[in-house]
Amino acid sequence: MRLLYGETFGDLYVSYWLWEADGVVGLRIDPAGREGAWPDKHLTPETLVQVRLRGDDFPFGFANGHTLRNGESAFRFKYQDQAVRREGDVTTIVTTLAAPGGLSIEHRLTHRRGEKGVAAQSAFINGSPEPVTLEMLSGFSLFGLTPYAPGDAPGTLKLHRLRSKWSNEGRLVSEAIEDLQLEPSWARHGAASEKFGQVGSMPVRKWFPFAAVEDRQSGVFWGVQLHAPASWQIEVYRRDDGLCLSGGLADYDFGHWAKTVRPGEVFETPAAHLTACADGLDALCARLTGMMKRPLSELPRPERLPVVFNEYCATWGCPTQQRVEAMVEVLKDRDIDCFVIDCGWYAQAGKSWEMNMGDWRVNAEQFPRGLGAAAKAIREAGMRPGLWFEAEICGREADAFHQEAHQLKRFGAPVTAGFRRFWDMRDPWVRDYLRKKVIGTLAENGFEYVKIDYNECVGVGCDGAESLGEGLRQSVAASQDFFREMRGRVPGLIIEDCASGGHRLEPSFLGLCQLASATDAHEVRELPIVAANLHRVMLPEQSLIWAVLRREDSIQRLVWSVAATFLGVMCLSGDVEALSPAQWAAVDAGIAFYRRAEGVIRDGVSVRRGPEIKSYRHPTDWQAVERTSPDGGQKLIVVHVFDGAPERLTLPVEGRYAIDGIYAEHPGDISFEDGTLMAKVSADCAFAVMLKKE
């Protein structure tokens, strides 16, 4: 094995290694200055693109059924050549692998100047005269982890993942490689695989498409975040002294995905973002989320981080013209940017909002003057009007539910999940229908903001392609095309990405939307825990965190709720017409603090501090999120306290800072001296502090 090519991109070093006798090339990414060779390790050939062609032999070593890595197909593709292309701030390394008969794969590694990671993607090119069916094609594959310890590095490697479920998104799970049985065997025979991912149209359901491997001795972390709008997989694999990390589209075994590529056609995988650092897990995550800045910057955006009001937790799916106007009257003189009419505006008499989606006929009893009048009232009060749709779905009580010819099917029957069916977004009839019902409603009534919700999962896939998984991939790609079309046909439109809260929080959907619903944990104690989790996988400037304001709330509770929104974008809801002047004073002070912290929320880097919280439903102790501006000049510290916390908190802060603002029920209980933030606290209290460098 020899070094084929290496290049430094900022503080990353990318290297390609060639096993000349086998014609196999592998990929490694390290922090710059840490690119030394492997000490005394047995490493077998590992290709930078894992591929399986239907009909080829399956992998060896008791692996068949667990993994499709390293079967016959992977080693048919030999290294052919490599080219480095530079265009402006973008460098792309293209490595070509070729197989007999005219088949080839291009692996593309792209770096944009200023970014702290690289993007990897694979393209399969069928130059043969016959169709070829893929059953796996990875978007990335790293090999040889860890390169800093000899042999199999016992007790050194750890895998970090983020579990997710409804209202409990982003829970960190850290496991030793030995606990996953990923040590090599005594005879170096057999292959071990930990494959995980998600199957269906809710890509953040059970796991986020994220993984990090830590070398605990050297302090180096390697991380990946997939563009994964539908089924995906990540695989941690071992058969020698080096751990391998690969992933991309869910393969045939995992997600029933197969793709037939005809002569002359090219199939490309979604991108994967890769990075490495020696600064800790939170720093690694910030490098990956930082790569999401560029697509977001290309969307039309408000000049400042917005404050959004959504009426859902006031009307619970039964908004009316009268109630909207009453809330607008209360909010019009406050510093609020957007007012969103949520679900239920279309629900016909005797039908629920959850079962009547798809026809999109305005309920004339609730909105006797039409949606345009409601939007006008919002706009005249100085706020952008917004409207909710679940555009890809048909509810059981809607006429659209019976349009089976235009819905996704599996084995000929409509895919029905509970009381929802799914439009086939590939169908031209469906696209024309939604142009009229969704885009037309927005444009004709003057809405400038749309919340696109998605509250069920298609599952493994649908008919209409070579495999169920490919049908799903095509359908979700068509949904994303519709997001682009909405933006193109309604200039300046703000799109909020929602899928029962946070089930679509992955880079490709987040790159299409200015905002995203972080979670549906709106009024519960786990809200700030989840909001903090999400700093590891998305930009806080996109993460809508709700503060639901209730007439019975104490000032302490209101501060607790509002402080959580400083972990993302402030979204208010609840009983706004019934709040007292004292309650509104607490909320208004929170809005003013949010405006003060806007720059740090948007551009800072976060570190999570405090004891580990085991139960989200019954949290104990406390948590803090410390977010620092890029130049280190400001810090935002947001603290939430649960049961069993000490009466006084002390939080050391590196650097010379002074308090530049406090949001708390009792600001006098908080001080900062000699590099330590100190606070007198009690259960269910919260506060936030801005620090400014002296």
C-alpha positions as CSV (number, residue, x, y, z in Angstrom):
1,M,0.0,0.0,0.0
2,R,1.4,3.4,-1.0
3,L,0.3,7.0,-0.9
4,L,-1.4,7.8,-4.2
5,Y,-2.3,11.5,-3.6
6,G,-2.6,13.8,-0.7
7,E,-3.7,17.5,-0.3
8,T,-4.4,19.9,2.5
9,F,-7.7,21.7,2.5
10,G,-7.7,24.3,5.3
11,D,-7.1,22.3,8.4
12,L,-7.9,18.9,6.8
13,Y,-5.6,16.5,5.0
14,V,-7.2,14.2,2.4
15,S,-5.2,11.2,1.2
16,Y,-5.7,8.3,-1.2
17,W,-3.9,5.0,-0.7
18,L,-3.3,2.4,-3.4
19,W,-2.9,-1.3,-3.1
20,E,-1.1,-1.7,-6.4
21,A,-1.3,-5.5,-6.6
22,D,-5.1,-5.4,-6.3
23,G,-5.8,-2.1,-8.1
24,V,-7.8,-0.9,-5.0
25,V,-7.7,2.7,-3.8
26,G,-8.9,3.8,-0.4
27,L,-9.7,7.2,1.2
28,R,-8.6,8.7,4.5
29,I,-9.3,12.1,6.0
30,D,-7.4,13.5,9.0
31,P,-6.7,16.8,10.7
32,A,-3.8,18.5,9.0
33,G,-0.5,17.7,10.7
34,R,-1.9,14.3,11.8
35,E,-1.4,12.5,8.5
36,G,1.2,9.9,9.7
37,A,1.3,6.3,8.3
38,W,-0.3,3.4,10.2
39,P,2.0,1.9,12.9
40,D,2.2,-1.8,12.8
41,K,-1.3,-2.6,11.4
42,H,-2.6,-5.3,9.2
43,L,-4.8,-3.6,6.6
44,T,-6.6,-5.5,3.8
45,P,-7.7,-3.6,0.6
46,E,-10.7,-1.3,1.1
47,T,-12.1,0.6,-1.8
48,L,-13.4,4.2,-1.6
49,V,-16.6,3.1,-3.3
50,Q,-18.6,0.1,-2.1
51,V,-20.8,-1.3,-4.9
52,R,-22.8,-4.4,-5.6
53,L,-24.1,-5.5,-9.0
54,R,-26.9,-8.0,-9.2
55,G,-25.7,-11.4,-10.1
56,D,-22.2,-11.0,-8.6
57,D,-20.9,-13.1,-5.7
58,F,-21.9,-12.0,-2.2
59,P,-19.3,-11.1,0.5
60,F,-17.4,-13.7,2.4
61,G,-16.7,-14.2,6.1
62,F,-20.2,-15.0,7.4
63,A,-21.2,-11.6,6.2
64,N,-23.9,-12.4,3.6
65,G,-27.2,-11.1,4.9
66,H,-25.5,-8.6,7.3
67,T,-23.7,-6.5,4.7
68,L,-23.2,-6.2,1.0
69,R,-19.7,-4.6,1.4
70,N,-16.7,-6.3,-0.1
71,G,-18.4,-8.7,-2.4
72,E,-17.2,-9.6,-5.9
73,S,-18.5,-6.3,-7.3
74,A,-16.3,-4.1,-5.1
75,F,-13.1,-5.6,-6.3
76,R,-14.1,-5.7,-10.0
77,F,-13.7,-2.0,-10.1
78,K,-9.9,-1.2,-10.3
79,Y,-8.2,2.1,-10.0
80,Q,-7.9,3.8,-13.4
81,D,-6.9,7.4,-13.0
82,Q,-7.3,10.5,-10.8
83,A,-7.8,14.2,-11.8
84,V,-7.8,17.3,-9.7
85,R,-10.1,20.1,-11.0
86,R,-10.0,23.6,-9.7
87,E,-12.6,26.2,-10.4
88,G,-12.7,29.4,-8.3
89,D,-13.0,28.4,-4.7
90,V,-14.0,24.8,-5.5
91,T,-11.5,21.9,-5.8
92,T,-12.8,18.5,-6.9
93,I,-10.7,15.3,-6.9
94,V,-12.2,12.8,-9.3
95,T,-11.0,9.2,-8.9
96,T,-12.1,6.8,-11.6
97,L,-12.6,3.1,-11.0
98,A,-13.2,0.8,-14.0
99,A,-14.4,-2.8,-14.5
100,P,-14.3,-5.0,-17.6
101,G,-17.0,-4.4,-20.2
102,G,-17.2,-0.6,-20.1
103,L,-18.5,-0.1,-16.5
104,S,-16.9,2.7,-14.4
105,I,-17.4,4.7,-11.2
106,E,-16.4,8.2,-10.6
107,H,-15.8,9.1,-7.0
108,R,-15.9,12.9,-6.4
109,L,-14.5,14.6,-3.4
110,T,-15.2,18.4,-3.3
111,H,-13.9,21.1,-1.1
112,R,-15.1,24.7,-1.1
113,R,-12.6,27.3,0.3
114,G,-13.7,28.3,3.8
115,E,-15.6,25.1,4.6
116,K,-14.2,22.8,7.3
117,G,-15.2,19.6,5.6
118,V,-15.5,17.9,2.2
119,A,-18.4,16.5,0.2
120,A,-18.2,13.0,-1.3
121,Q,-20.4,11.5,-4.0
122,S,-20.2,8.5,-6.4
123,A,-21.4,8.2,-10.0
124,F,-22.0,4.9,-11.7
125,I,-21.5,5.0,-15.4
126,N,-22.8,2.2,-17.7
127,G,-20.7,2.3,-20.8
128,S,-21.6,-1.3,-21.6
129,P,-24.2,-2.5,-24.2
130,E,-26.3,-4.1,-21.5
131,P,-28.4,-2.8,-18.6
132,V,-26.8,-3.3,-15.2
133,T,-28.7,-3.4,-11.8
134,L,-27.2,-1.9,-8.8
135,E,-28.1,-3.2,-5.3
136,M,-25.7,-0.9,-3.5
137,L,-23.6,2.1,-4.3
138,S,-22.0,4.0,-1.4
139,G,-21.6,7.7,-1.4
140,F,-18.5,7.6,0.8
141,S,-16.2,5.1,2.4
142,L,-13.3,5.7,4.8
143,F,-10.8,3.0,5.9
144,G,-8.0,2.3,8.4
145,L,-9.4,3.9,11.6
146,T,-7.5,4.5,13.7
147,P,-4.2,5.3,12.0
148,Y,-2.6,6.5,15.2
149,A,-2.5,3.3,17.3
150,P,-0.8,0.0,16.6
151,G,-2.7,-3.3,15.9
152,D,-6.4,-3.3,16.5
153,A,-6.1,-0.5,19.1
154,P,-8.0,-2.1,22.0
155,G,-10.0,0.3,24.2
156,T,-9.3,3.2,21.8
157,L,-12.3,3.6,19.4
158,K,-15.8,4.8,20.2
159,L,-18.8,5.2,17.9
160,H,-21.2,8.2,18.4
161,R,-24.7,8.3,17.0
162,L,-27.9,10.3,17.4
163,R,-31.1,8.4,18.1
164,S,-34.4,10.0,17.3
165,K,-38.1,9.5,17.7
166,W,-41.1,11.7,17.8
167,S,-40.6,14.5,20.4
168,N,-37.3,13.0,21.5
169,E,-35.0,13.9,18.7
170,G,-31.2,13.7,18.7
171,R,-30.3,11.7,21.8
172,L,-26.5,11.0,21.8
173,V,-25.5,7.4,22.0
174,S,-21.8,6.7,22.5
175,E,-20.5,3.1,22.5
176,A,-17.1,1.4,22.6
177,I,-16.3,-0.5,19.4
178,E,-15.8,-3.6,21.6
179,D,-19.4,-3.3,22.9
180,L,-20.5,-3.5,19.3
181,Q,-18.4,-6.6,18.7
182,L,-16.3,-4.9,16.1
183,E,-13.0,-6.3,17.2
184,P,-11.3,-8.5,14.7
185,S,-11.4,-12.2,15.5
186,W,-8.4,-14.2,16.7
187,A,-7.8,-15.6,13.2
188,R,-8.6,-12.3,11.4
189,H,-11.3,-14.3,9.7
190,G,-14.9,-13.2,9.3
191,A,-16.3,-9.7,8.9
192,A,-18.2,-7.7,11.5
193,S,-20.7,-5.0,10.6
194,E,-22.9,-2.6,12.5
195,K,-25.3,-1.3,9.9
196,F,-27.9,1.3,10.9
197,G,-30.2,3.8,9.2
198,Q,-33.8,4.5,8.4
199,V,-36.3,3.0,6.0
200,G,-39.0,5.2,4.6
201,S,-39.9,8.8,3.8
202,M,-39.1,10.2,7.3
203,P,-35.3,10.3,7.2
204,V,-34.9,11.2,10.8
205,R,-36.8,8.4,12.5
206,K,-34.9,6.2,14.9
207,W,-31.5,7.7,13.8
208,F,-30.1,10.9,12.4
209,P,-28.0,10.3,9.2
210,F,-24.9,11.0,11.2
211,A,-22.0,9.1,12.7
212,A,-18.7,9.9,14.4
213,V,-15.8,7.7,15.3
214,E,-13.5,8.8,18.1
215,D,-9.9,7.8,18.8
216,R,-9.8,8.4,22.6
217,Q,-6.0,8.2,22.8
218,S,-5.2,10.7,20.1
219,G,-8.4,12.8,20.6
220,V,-9.2,12.7,16.9
221,F,-12.8,12.4,15.6
222,W,-14.0,11.5,12.1
223,G,-17.6,12.4,11.2
224,V,-20.1,12.1,8.5
225,Q,-23.6,13.6,7.8
226,L,-25.5,12.2,4.8
227,H,-27.8,14.0,2.4
228,A,-30.6,11.5,3.0
229,P,-34.2,12.6,2.2
230,A,-35.5,9.0,2.2
231,S,-34.0,5.5,3.1
232,W,-30.3,5.6,4.1
233,Q,-27.7,3.6,5.9
234,I,-24.3,4.0,7.6
235,E,-22.1,1.0,8.2
236,V,-19.3,0.5,10.6
237,Y,-17.3,-2.5,9.4
238,R,-14.2,-4.4,10.3
239,R,-12.2,-7.4,9.2
240,D,-8.7,-6.4,10.1
241,D,-6.8,-3.8,12.3
242,G,-8.6,-0.9,10.7
243,L,-12.2,0.2,11.2
244,C,-14.1,1.3,8.1
245,L,-17.0,3.8,7.9
246,S,-19.3,3.9,4.8
247,G,-22.8,4.7,3.8
248,G,-25.3,6.4,1.6
249,L,-28.5,5.1,0.0
250,A,-30.0,2.1,1.8
251,D,-29.0,-1.0,-0.1
252,Y,-31.2,-3.9,-1.3
253,D,-30.8,-5.9,1.9
254,F,-31.6,-2.9,4.1
255,G,-34.0,-0.7,2.1
256,H,-35.1,-2.9,-0.8
257,W,-33.2,-0.5,-3.2
258,A,-32.1,-1.6,-6.6
259,K,-31.5,0.6,-9.6
260,T,-31.2,-0.5,-13.2
261,V,-28.8,1.7,-15.2
262,R,-29.2,1.4,-18.9
263,P,-26.5,1.6,-21.5
264,G,-25.2,5.2,-21.6
265,E,-26.9,6.2,-18.4
266,V,-25.3,7.6,-15.2
267,F,-26.6,7.2,-11.7
268,E,-25.3,9.5,-8.9
269,T,-25.6,9.1,-5.2
270,P,-26.6,11.8,-2.8
271,A,-23.7,13.7,-1.2
272,A,-22.1,12.9,2.1
273,H,-20.3,15.6,4.2
274,L,-17.1,14.4,5.9
275,T,-14.7,16.0,8.3
276,A,-12.2,15.3,11.1
277,C,-10.8,17.3,14.0
278,A,-9.1,16.9,17.4
279,D,-11.3,19.5,19.3
280,G,-14.1,17.3,20.6
281,L,-17.5,16.0,19.4
282,D,-19.3,19.3,19.5
283,A,-16.6,20.9,17.4
284,L,-16.8,18.1,14.9
285,C,-20.6,18.6,14.6
286,A,-20.1,22.4,14.2
287,R,-17.8,21.7,11.2
288,L,-20.5,19.5,9.6
289,T,-23.4,21.9,10.2
290,G,-21.2,24.8,9.0
291,M,-21.3,23.1,5.6
292,M,-25.1,23.7,5.5
293,K,-24.6,27.5,5.6
294,R,-24.0,27.9,1.8
295,P,-27.3,26.4,0.5
296,L,-29.2,28.3,3.2
297,S,-27.5,31.6,2.1
298,E,-28.7,31.1,-1.4
299,L,-32.4,31.2,-0.3
300,P,-34.4,34.4,0.1
301,R,-34.3,35.2,3.8
302,P,-35.5,37.9,6.2
303,E,-32.9,40.5,7.1
304,R,-32.8,39.3,10.7
305,L,-33.7,36.1,12.5
306,P,-37.4,36.1,12.7
307,V,-39.8,35.8,15.6
308,V,-42.6,33.6,14.4
309,F,-46.1,33.3,15.9
310,N,-48.0,30.1,15.1
311,E,-51.6,29.9,16.3
312,Y,-51.7,26.0,16.6
313,C,-51.4,25.8,20.4
314,A,-54.1,28.4,20.7
315,T,-56.8,26.9,18.4
316,W,-55.6,23.2,18.2
317,G,-56.6,22.8,14.6
318,C,-59.7,25.1,14.5
319,P,-58.5,28.5,13.5
320,T,-61.1,31.1,12.6
321,Q,-61.1,34.6,11.0
322,Q,-62.3,36.1,14.3
323,R,-59.7,34.4,16.4
324,V,-56.9,35.2,14.0
325,E,-57.9,38.9,14.0
326,A,-58.0,38.9,17.8
327,M,-54.5,37.5,18.0
328,V,-53.3,39.9,15.4
329,E,-54.6,42.8,17.4
330,V,-52.6,41.7,20.4
331,L,-49.4,41.1,18.5
332,K,-49.4,44.0,16.0
333,D,-47.4,46.4,18.2
334,R,-44.9,43.7,19.3
335,D,-41.6,42.8,17.6
336,I,-43.0,39.7,15.7
337,D,-42.2,39.0,12.0
338,C,-44.4,36.2,10.9
339,F,-47.9,34.9,11.8
340,V,-48.7,31.4,10.7
341,I,-52.3,30.0,10.3
342,D,-51.7,26.3,11.0
343,C,-53.8,23.2,10.3
344,G,-57.6,23.1,10.2
345,W,-58.5,26.1,7.9
346,Y,-59.7,23.6,5.3
347,A,-61.6,21.1,7.6
348,Q,-65.2,20.9,6.5
349,A,-68.1,20.6,9.0
350,G,-67.9,17.4,11.0
351,K,-64.4,16.5,9.8
352,S,-61.1,16.7,11.7
353,W,-58.0,18.5,10.5
354,E,-56.1,15.3,10.7
355,M,-58.4,13.5,8.2
356,N,-59.5,16.2,5.8
357,M,-56.2,17.1,4.1
358,G,-56.0,16.9,0.4
359,D,-59.0,18.8,-0.9
360,W,-57.8,22.1,0.4
361,R,-61.2,23.9,0.3
362,V,-61.4,26.8,2.7
363,N,-63.9,26.3,5.5
364,A,-66.3,29.2,4.8
365,E,-67.8,29.1,8.3
366,Q,-64.4,29.6,9.9
367,F,-63.2,32.1,7.3
368,P,-66.3,33.7,5.9
369,R,-64.3,36.4,4.0
370,G,-61.7,33.9,2.8
371,L,-58.1,33.3,3.5
372,G,-57.1,36.5,1.7
373,A,-58.8,38.6,4.3
374,A,-57.0,36.9,7.1
375,A,-53.6,37.3,5.2
376,K,-54.4,41.0,4.7
377,A,-55.1,41.6,8.4
378,I,-51.8,39.9,9.2
379,R,-49.8,41.9,6.6
380,E,-51.4,45.2,7.7
381,A,-50.3,44.5,11.2
382,G,-46.7,44.4,10.0
383,M,-46.2,40.6,9.9
384,R,-45.7,38.1,7.1
385,P,-48.8,35.9,6.7
386,G,-48.1,32.1,6.7
387,L,-50.3,29.1,6.0
388,W,-50.0,25.3,6.8
389,F,-50.3,22.5,4.3
390,E,-49.6,18.8,4.4
391,A,-49.1,18.8,0.6
392,E,-48.0,15.3,0.0
393,I,-50.8,13.6,2.0
394,C,-54.5,12.8,1.6
395,G,-56.7,12.3,4.7
396,R,-59.4,9.6,5.0
397,E,-62.2,12.1,5.2
398,A,-61.1,14.0,2.0
399,D,-62.4,13.4,-1.5
400,A,-58.8,13.2,-2.5
401,F,-58.3,10.0,-0.5
402,H,-60.2,8.1,-3.2
403,Q,-58.0,9.4,-6.1
404,E,-56.2,6.0,-6.0
405,A,-54.9,6.3,-9.6
406,H,-52.7,9.2,-8.4
407,Q,-51.4,7.8,-5.1
408,L,-48.4,5.7,-4.1
409,K,-49.1,2.0,-4.3
410,R,-47.3,-1.1,-3.1
411,F,-48.0,-4.3,-5.0
412,G,-50.9,-2.5,-6.6
413,A,-52.7,-1.3,-3.4
414,P,-52.6,2.3,-2.1
415,V,-50.1,2.8,0.6
416,T,-52.4,3.6,3.6
417,A,-50.8,4.4,6.9
418,G,-53.5,4.9,9.5
419,F,-55.8,7.5,8.0
420,R,-53.4,8.9,5.4
421,R,-52.5,8.1,1.9
422,F,-49.7,9.6,-0.2
423,W,-49.8,11.5,-3.5
424,D,-47.4,10.1,-6.1
425,M,-45.4,13.2,-6.6
426,R,-43.9,11.8,-9.8
427,D,-47.4,12.0,-11.4
428,P,-47.9,15.1,-13.7
429,W,-51.6,15.1,-12.7
430,V,-50.6,15.4,-9.0
431,R,-48.2,18.2,-9.7
432,D,-50.8,20.2,-11.7
433,Y,-53.3,19.6,-8.9
434,L,-50.9,20.8,-6.2
435,R,-49.9,23.8,-8.3
436,K,-53.5,24.9,-8.1
437,K,-54.4,23.9,-4.6
438,V,-51.1,24.8,-2.8
439,I,-49.1,27.2,-4.9
440,G,-52.3,28.9,-6.2
441,T,-53.7,29.3,-2.7
442,L,-50.5,30.9,-1.4
443,A,-50.1,33.3,-4.4
444,E,-53.7,34.3,-4.8
445,N,-54.1,35.2,-1.1
446,G,-50.8,36.9,-0.6
447,F,-49.1,34.4,1.8
448,E,-45.4,34.9,2.1
449,Y,-44.7,31.9,4.4
450,V,-45.7,28.3,4.1
451,K,-45.4,25.5,6.6
452,I,-45.2,22.1,4.9
453,D,-46.0,19.4,7.3
454,Y,-45.6,15.6,6.8
455,N,-47.2,13.3,9.4
456,E,-46.8,9.8,8.2
457,C,-44.2,7.5,6.6
458,V,-44.4,5.6,3.3
459,G,-42.3,2.7,4.7
460,V,-40.0,0.6,2.6
461,G,-41.2,2.0,-0.8
462,C,-43.7,2.0,-3.6
463,D,-44.4,0.7,-7.1
464,G,-43.4,2.4,-10.3
465,A,-39.6,1.6,-10.4
466,E,-37.2,-1.3,-10.5
467,S,-37.6,-1.8,-6.7
468,L,-39.7,-0.5,-3.9
469,G,-36.7,1.5,-2.6
470,E,-36.1,3.1,-5.9
471,G,-39.8,4.0,-6.2
472,L,-39.5,5.7,-2.8
473,R,-36.3,7.5,-3.8
474,Q,-37.9,8.9,-7.0
475,S,-41.1,9.9,-5.1
476,V,-39.2,11.9,-2.5
477,A,-37.0,13.5,-5.1
478,A,-40.2,14.7,-6.8
479,S,-41.4,16.1,-3.5
480,Q,-38.2,18.1,-3.2
481,D,-38.7,19.3,-6.8
482,F,-42.1,20.6,-5.6
483,F,-40.4,22.5,-2.8
484,R,-38.2,24.2,-5.4
485,E,-41.3,24.9,-7.6
486,M,-43.1,26.6,-4.7
487,R,-40.2,28.9,-4.2
488,G,-39.9,29.7,-7.9
489,R,-43.6,30.5,-8.3
490,V,-44.0,32.6,-5.1
491,P,-41.0,35.0,-5.0
492,G,-39.5,35.5,-1.6
493,L,-41.5,32.6,-0.1
494,I,-40.3,31.4,3.3
495,I,-40.7,27.6,3.6
496,E,-40.8,25.9,7.0
497,D,-39.9,22.2,6.8
498,C,-42.0,20.1,9.3
499,A,-42.5,16.4,9.6
500,S,-44.3,15.7,12.8
501,G,-41.8,18.1,14.2
502,G,-38.3,16.9,13.4
503,H,-38.5,13.9,11.1
504,R,-37.0,15.6,8.0
505,L,-34.0,17.4,9.7
506,E,-31.3,16.3,7.2
507,P,-29.1,18.4,4.9
508,S,-31.0,18.0,1.6
509,F,-34.4,19.1,3.0
510,L,-32.8,21.8,5.2
511,G,-31.1,23.1,2.1
512,L,-34.5,23.8,0.5
513,C,-36.1,25.6,3.5
514,Q,-35.2,28.7,5.5
515,L,-36.7,27.3,8.7
516,A,-37.5,23.9,10.1
517,S,-39.7,22.6,13.0
518,A,-37.2,21.3,15.6
519,T,-39.6,19.0,17.5
520,D,-43.2,18.6,18.6
521,A,-42.1,18.7,22.2
522,H,-43.7,22.1,22.5
523,E,-44.9,22.4,26.2
524,V,-43.0,19.7,27.9
525,R,-39.8,19.7,30.1
526,E,-37.7,17.9,27.5
527,L,-38.0,20.8,25.0
528,P,-34.7,22.5,25.9
529,I,-33.0,19.1,26.0
530,V,-34.1,18.3,22.4
531,A,-33.4,21.9,21.2
532,A,-29.8,21.5,22.5
533,N,-29.4,18.1,20.9
534,L,-30.2,19.6,17.5
535,H,-27.2,21.9,17.6
536,R,-25.2,18.8,16.6
537,V,-27.0,18.3,13.3
538,M,-28.6,21.5,12.1
539,L,-28.0,25.3,12.2
540,P,-29.8,27.0,15.1
541,E,-30.7,29.8,12.7
542,Q,-33.1,27.3,11.0
543,S,-34.3,25.5,14.2
544,L,-37.8,26.7,15.2
545,I,-38.2,26.3,19.0
546,W,-41.7,26.9,20.4
547,A,-42.6,28.9,23.5
548,V,-46.2,28.2,24.3
549,L,-47.6,30.9,26.5
550,R,-50.4,30.0,28.8
551,R,-52.6,32.3,30.9
552,E,-51.9,30.2,34.0
553,D,-48.1,30.4,33.5
554,S,-46.1,32.0,36.3
555,I,-43.3,34.4,35.4
556,Q,-40.8,31.6,36.1
557,R,-42.6,29.3,33.7
558,L,-42.8,32.0,31.0
559,V,-39.0,32.7,31.3
560,W,-38.3,29.0,31.2
561,S,-40.3,28.7,27.9
562,V,-39.0,31.8,26.2
563,A,-35.3,31.0,27.2
564,A,-35.5,27.7,25.3
565,T,-36.1,29.6,22.1
566,F,-32.7,31.2,22.4
567,L,-31.4,27.7,21.3
568,G,-32.8,28.4,17.8
569,V,-35.4,30.6,16.2
570,M,-38.1,32.0,18.4
571,C,-41.6,30.7,17.7
572,L,-44.4,31.8,20.0
573,S,-47.9,30.2,20.4
574,G,-50.6,29.9,23.0
575,D,-53.1,32.1,24.9
576,V,-51.7,35.5,23.7
577,E,-55.0,37.3,24.1
578,A,-55.3,36.3,27.8
579,L,-51.8,37.2,29.1
580,S,-51.6,39.9,31.8
581,P,-49.4,43.0,31.4
582,A,-46.8,41.4,33.7
583,Q,-46.7,38.2,31.7
584,W,-46.3,40.2,28.4
585,A,-43.5,42.2,30.0
586,A,-41.6,38.9,30.6
587,V,-42.2,37.8,27.0
588,D,-41.3,41.2,25.5
589,A,-38.1,41.2,27.6
590,G,-37.3,37.8,26.1
591,I,-37.9,39.0,22.6
592,A,-35.5,41.9,23.2
593,F,-32.9,39.6,24.6
594,Y,-33.3,37.3,21.5
595,R,-32.7,40.3,19.3
596,R,-29.5,41.1,21.3
597,A,-28.3,37.5,20.9
598,E,-29.2,37.2,17.3
599,G,-25.6,37.3,15.9
600,V,-24.4,34.5,18.3
601,I,-27.4,32.4,17.6
602,R,-26.9,32.7,13.9
603,D,-23.1,32.4,13.6
604,G,-21.7,30.9,16.8
605,V,-20.4,27.5,17.8
606,S,-22.1,25.5,20.6
607,V,-20.8,23.4,23.5
608,R,-23.2,21.4,25.6
609,R,-22.4,21.5,29.4
610,G,-23.8,19.9,32.5
611,P,-24.5,16.4,33.8
612,E,-25.8,13.7,31.5
613,I,-29.6,13.7,31.5
614,K,-30.9,10.1,31.4
615,S,-34.7,10.5,31.3
616,Y,-36.1,13.1,29.0
617,R,-39.6,12.7,30.3
618,H,-38.4,13.1,33.9
619,P,-35.2,15.1,33.6
620,T,-33.0,15.8,36.6
621,D,-30.2,18.2,37.4
622,W,-29.4,20.9,34.8
623,Q,-28.1,21.7,31.3
624,A,-26.3,24.6,29.7
625,V,-25.5,25.5,26.1
626,E,-22.6,27.8,25.7
627,R,-22.5,29.4,22.2
628,T,-19.5,31.5,21.2
629,S,-19.3,34.0,18.3
630,P,-16.7,33.2,15.6
631,D,-14.3,35.9,16.9
632,G,-14.8,34.9,20.5
633,G,-16.1,38.4,21.4
634,Q,-19.5,37.2,22.6
635,K,-20.9,34.2,24.4
636,L,-24.6,33.2,24.9
637,I,-25.2,30.8,27.8
638,V,-28.6,29.3,28.1
639,V,-29.3,27.3,31.3
640,H,-32.3,25.1,32.2
641,V,-32.7,23.6,35.6
642,F,-34.6,20.4,36.5
643,D,-35.4,18.5,39.7
644,G,-32.5,17.6,41.9
645,A,-30.1,20.4,40.8
646,P,-27.9,22.1,43.4
647,E,-29.1,25.4,44.8
648,R,-26.1,27.2,43.3
649,L,-24.6,26.6,39.9
650,T,-21.0,27.5,39.0
651,L,-20.0,27.4,35.4
652,P,-16.3,28.2,34.5
653,V,-15.9,30.1,31.3
654,E,-12.6,30.4,29.5
655,G,-11.5,33.9,28.6
656,R,-12.0,37.4,30.2
657,Y,-15.6,38.3,29.8
658,A,-18.2,40.6,31.5
659,I,-22.0,40.3,31.6
660,D,-23.6,42.2,28.7
661,G,-27.2,41.1,29.3
662,I,-29.4,38.8,31.5
663,Y,-32.8,37.2,30.8
664,A,-34.1,35.8,34.1
665,E,-37.0,36.1,36.5
666,H,-34.5,37.3,39.1
667,P,-31.4,38.8,37.4
668,G,-29.9,39.6,40.7
669,D,-29.3,35.9,41.4
670,I,-26.8,35.7,38.6
671,S,-23.2,37.0,38.6
672,F,-20.0,36.6,36.8
673,E,-16.6,36.9,38.6
674,D,-13.1,35.6,37.9
675,G,-14.1,33.6,34.9
676,T,-17.1,31.8,36.6
677,L,-20.8,32.2,36.0
678,M,-22.7,31.8,39.3
679,A,-26.4,31.5,39.8
680,K,-28.9,30.8,42.6
681,V,-31.4,28.4,41.1
682,S,-34.4,26.2,41.8
683,A,-36.2,23.4,40.0
684,D,-37.9,24.5,36.7
685,C,-36.1,27.8,36.5
686,A,-34.1,29.0,33.5
687,F,-32.0,32.0,32.5
688,A,-29.8,33.2,29.7
689,V,-26.7,35.4,29.9
690,M,-24.8,37.4,27.2
691,L,-21.1,37.8,27.9
692,K,-18.9,40.3,26.2
693,K,-15.1,40.0,26.0
694,E,-13.3,42.6,28.0
